[in-house]
Structure formats: structure tokens, C-alpha cells
Amino acid sequence: MDIQEAIWFLLNGGYHVNPFITAVEGSVPSAATSALVTAALSHNSFVPAAGDIVGVLLDGGDGLSNNGTDLQSLLIEITVPPQGTGCPATQGFWQQSQSLAQL
């Protein structure tokens, strides 16, 4: 819940307060949520490394105003893959790829 609240704040500039959250948290934002937001705002040069999880925001169409007039925006998580080294095309690679494409 703290992560979701931090995301709402970072995307919309405000916390998403509703009875479900306040029933669990007691107050919004929680200390953990505030710490997450502070940490996110203080890292303006962060570059994710292999193994880190990054979020990709897909805006539903109204610039994240979430006023009920658009499709729901989505946030998906992706693990950063390791950086490749060398040529991935080992002997027989292109022949195998062509055979798979014909399937």
C-alpha cells in the first residue's frame, strides 16, 4: 500500500485517500510512504542497473488527471535485463531463427 501511495503522489502530486486505505494505514501518508516519496525525489540521476525493477507508465489519455473520463492508466513493472556482451549470433543462429520463423 505504501508503494502504491508513493506512486500516486509522484504521478498526480497528491495522495489517493479512500476508506480502504485509511482503514489499514490510519493516516495518509504513512511514514513509510513519505520516506519512499522523499527517496524518489532526491534521486534525480538514477540509472537502473541489471536486476533492478523499473516501472513503465501507460497514460490512459488525459495526462493522469484521473477524473473518470478516460481509460485507466497502467503501470507495469519490468526487470532490467543484464547487458549483453559479445555477439549473440552463435554458429547456426540465423539458420535456426529462419526455421522458427517458417513455423
Protein Blocks (a to p, Z undefined) as FASTA:
>chain_A
ZZmmmmmmmmnopacddfklmmmnopacdfklmmmmmmmmmmmkbccdehiacdddddfh
lgononopaccddddddddddddehjfbdghklmmmmmmmmZZ
